[in-house]
Amino acid sequence: MRKIYVVGIGPGEYRKMTLEAAEILKDCDVIVGYTVYVDLVKEHFPGKEFLTTPMRREEERCRMAFEEAEKGKTAAMICSGDAGVYGMAGLMMEIGKSYPDIQVEVVPGVTAAIGGAAILGAPLIHDFAVISLSDLLTPWETIERRLRGAAMADFVLCIYNPSSKKRKDHLKKACEIVLEYKSKDTVCGIVSNIGRDGESCQILTLEALKEKETDMFTTVFIGNSQTREIDGKMVTPRGYVYERR
């Protein structure tokens, strides 16, 4: 059976791509992806055929990959981070129903939650929830319910797509919701351009986060009631008890 690989390339830096992902892309004939993501990997896989579409043309991009596989080529659809976390794996499988002779295999990658957490320290050591503030495909009312539920349950929150040119106030609105359940001094962190040029991070309070300007290349972390700043790092204790000697 012919196969398409849906590959998570990680945050963008080649050395943070998994060995499995790199090996599969080296063996592929054609690599399909969003233009920005293809530009991140192009130099590392010379001699490959690259096919791209801009944002908002995801279905077309997926069908392109299946069409290449139908020609007998080994094809890979690449996604930033992990293909199964706000990536293309689900859509590829849905569209794959129209191509029963082609198998879809998902190859995991380092998603922004994991990459950003490592830069900040250890904010995700205990239970956490990942929520996207993009209301392009999800109604804001649904996003708001999820924010309230996670904040009420004292999860650490990892927020994707906190704001954009058309959604400049979404992070502020989210913080105002979370402030109904968490202290204004809750330790938070932001990481921008994870694994790319211009990478930066900052630890701040929830009150300060409410006024912070971010973009689509920023990942936001809101701590739980136990999260602390330790030696300049954001740390959420899990509750281990150490015997003093």
N, C-alpha and C positions, 0 to 999 in steps of 0.2 A: 504494500500500500504506500502511495506517495505521502509525503509528510511536509507540513509547514511548521516552523518553529516560531513561537511568539516569545521574544527574548527581552528580558529586562536588562538594560545596559547600565543600571546604577545611576548615580547622580550626575555623571558626565565625564569624570576623569577616568582615563583608561585603566589606571592601576587599581581602581575601585570596582572594576567590572569583575564578575566571577570568572574563574578559569573555564568553567563549563560554557558560559556565554561566549567568551572569546574564542574558544575552540570551535563552537558551532558556527559562529560568524566566519571564521577562517575557512570552513568547509562548504559554506553556502555559495551558490552561484549568483543570487540576487538578494539584495537587502532593501526592504521597503520601510518607509517611515515618514513621520512628520519632518519637514525640512530642517528644523532646528536640531532634531536628534540625529539625523543623518550627518549633518555637518560636524557633530561631535565625534563621530566614529570614522568618518571617511578616510582620514589620513592613516589610520591603523589597519585598514583592510584594502590595500591597493589592488587593482585589477578586478574588483567586484563590479557588478552592475547595480546601480542605485536608482530607485524609483521613489519619488516624493509627492506628497500633496500638502497644501497649506492647512491651517486649522479650520475646523468645521466641515472637513471633507473626509471624516473618518471611515464612513461606510465605503466610499469609493476606494480609499487606500486599502482596506481589507480585501475587497474584490480583486484589486490589482495583484495582491499577493497570491490569491487562489488561482488566478488566471496564469500566473507564471508557473505555479506548481503543476497546473494542467499540461503545460508545455514540456513537462519532464524535468524542470529545473528544481534545484534545492533552494527553497525560499525561506527568508526570515523576515518577520515583522518585528521591528524594534520599538521599544517603549522606554521612556525615561524612568528611572527607579525600578520598580517591580511591575511586570506586565499584568499581574493580577490585583494590583492596588491602584485604583483609578487609571488603569491601563487598558490595553486593547484585547486582553485575553477573552473576556466575556463576549464582546462583539464578534471576535473571530470565531468563537464556537457557535454563536447564533447563526452567522452567515454560513458557517461550515455545514449546516444542515442541507444546504443547496449543492454541496460538493461531497457526496457520501464516499467517494473514492479517495479522499484526501484526509489524512489524520492530522489533528492539531496537537502539538506538544508545547507546553508552557515551560519556559526556562526562567527561574526566579532571579531577581536582582536586588540590590540594596535600595530600598525605598527611602524617601526623604525623612520619614519618621526615625528610621534607624541611623541614617547618615547624620542627620541634625542632632540627634541625641548624643552621639559619640563626640561631636564637637562641643556641645554644652557640658558634658560630664556624664551623668547617669540619671536623667529625669524619668525614664520609663521602667524603673526597676519593679514597680508594683503595677496593679491593674491600670490600664489606660484606654482611652477611646480616641479614634481618629475620625475627624469630621471635616468635610470640605465646605467652605463658605460660598462656593460657586453655585449660583442658582440658575445656571444655564440649562441644566437637565433636571434639577431638583427644586421644587417650590420652596421659597424662603420659609413658609409656614412649617414645612417639614424639617428644615434645618434648625429652626428655632426650637421645635419640640425636642430634637435630638440634643441640642445644647443644654436645654433645661434638664433633661433626664440625666445626662452625664454629669452636669455640675451638681445636681441634687445628690447624686450617688457618690460624690467626691472622687470621681475619676481624675487622673491626670489627663489633660486634653492636648492632643496634637492636632493642630489646625492647618489644613492645606488650603491653598488659594485664598488667603485672607483678604485680599483686595485687588482691584484692577482699576483701569481708567474709568470704567463704567460703574464700578462698585467701590468707590473710595471710602464709603462709610460702613462697610459690612463688618470690619473688625471691631470698630467702635460699638456697633450695635450688639455684636456677639459678647463683647466684654461687659456691656451694661446688663445683659441677661445673666452672665456668669456671676457678676457682682451681687446678684440677688441671693446667691448661695455660698459664695466664697468671700473671704476677707480681702479688703483692698490691698493688703500687704502680701498676698499670696505671691510666692516666687514664680516668675515667668521667664521665658527665654525666647529669643528670636534668632534664626540663622538664615542668612541670605546667600544665594549662589553656592549651594553645597557642592563641593567637589569641582568648582569651576573658578575661573578668574574672578577676583573681587569677593571671594568668600569672606564673610564676617559674621560675628555673633555678639549678642548682648544679653545680659541678665538684668531684669528690671521687675518692678512690682506690677500687679494686675492693674492698679490705678494708673500707673505710667503707661502701661501697654495700651490702654484705652485711647490715648492720644497719639500713638505711634503711627507713622506712615509706613506702609509696607507695599509689596507688590506680589505678582504671581510667582516670583522666584524666591519668596520668603516662606519659611515654615515656622509656625508659632507653637510654643509649648506653654501650657498653663498648668502649674503644679497642683497637687492636692493639699490637704491641710497639713501634711507632714513634710512636704518638700522644703528643702533648705538650700541656702547658698553656702558651700563649704570650700574655702580657699579659691574663690573665684569660679567655682563650678556649681551647676544646678544638679542637686542630688535628691532623689526621693528614696528614703529608707524603706526597706522591705519588712523590717521588724525583727531582724536577727538579734539574738541576745548573746553577747560574748562574755565568757567567764573571765573575771579579772584574776590575774595571777600575781 
